[in-house]
């Protein structure tokens, strides 16, 4: 169950997003030599982001925040986008538009994953994307499982504090935190998805 440095960084970014109340997804862009040239994490429910990343928007996905830093005057056929979760239609489209030639993702997203599901246009077909993922081990399951609660409907509001995260984990092995509209609260979500019911 070895992890590359890039995969570890993605998981660390996902953990940062989780701690900030956003969707736990992290992403990095690697050049041909394997050096990280850009990174980003989900900031959907945060009010600030470092320039040029975006926050406080349903478009503030990890992959978008990693890709938005790339120079638009270059092509990136030999670069790799590494992300903790299978890209959604937004992020798969951003990947194609960015001319990056390789994608590695850790966990499958049966709910929102769009790898191989988007039709190419003449514009996006310029650079075929080589895809690697998902992982078929505990890391892949964890990356997939961590975002499932966000898609479920059984939620309850609880006060947010430093202990909320551990309380949610100990009270239910399937608990996770997501954003709530009320200031000072987060929703603890009980996940009913199959990956979580057997693993998380």
Secondary structure, 3 states (H helix, E strand, C coil): CCCCHHHHHHHHHHHHHHHCCCCCCEEEEECCCCCEEEEEECCCCCCCCCCCCCCCCCCCCHHHHHHCCCCCCCCCCCCEEEEEECCCHHHHHHHHHCCCCEEEEEECCCCCCCCCCCCCCCCHHHCCCEEECCCCCHHHHHHHHCCHHHHCCCEEEEECCCCHHHHHHHHCCCEEEEECCCCCEEEEEECCCHHHHHCC
